[in-house]
Amino acid sequence: MSTATTQEREERRERPVVDTLRTLFLASIGALALTRDEIEQMVRRLVERGELAEKDARKLLDEVLAARKEGLDRWGARIEERVEHVLERLRIPRQQDLEGLEARLSALEAKIDALMAQLEERSEAEE
C-alpha cells in the first residue's frame, strides 16, 4: 500500500484552486480589454502570492491569451458584420461596388470613343 507524499497531497489540494482560477480567467471576457503585459503581470502576482504554482502559470497564461485572441477575433468579426449591415441600410457602396462601377464606366468610355471615331470618319467621308 503506497502512501501519497506531502507534495502529491498538496498538489491535489491546489488543483481545485487552479481550476477555479483558470475558469474565472477564461470566463472573464474582461480579459479582452487587458494587454498581454497586464495578463502576464496578473499571473505573475498569483505565483508570487503562492496562489498559483509556477508550472501552472505558463499553461494558464497560454490559455488566457488564446481565449483573449479568440474573443477579439469574434468581436472584430461581429463589428465588421454590423458596420457592413449599416452601410447597406444607408445604401453606401462598398469598395468592390465602386471598383465595379469604375470598370463599367471605363468600358462605356471606350465605346463612346469608338463611336466618336466612327462619326468623325463618316463625317470626313461625306465632305
URKA-V620094 format. One line per field, one symbol per residue. psi: psi as a letter, one per 40 degrees, with the letter a starting at -180 (. if undefined). A space follows every 50 residues. Layout:
psi->???
//
This chain:
psi->hiihiddddddddddddddddddddddheeddeiidddddddddddddee ehiddedddddddddddddddddddddddddddddddddefhiidddddd dddddddddddddddddddddddddd.
//
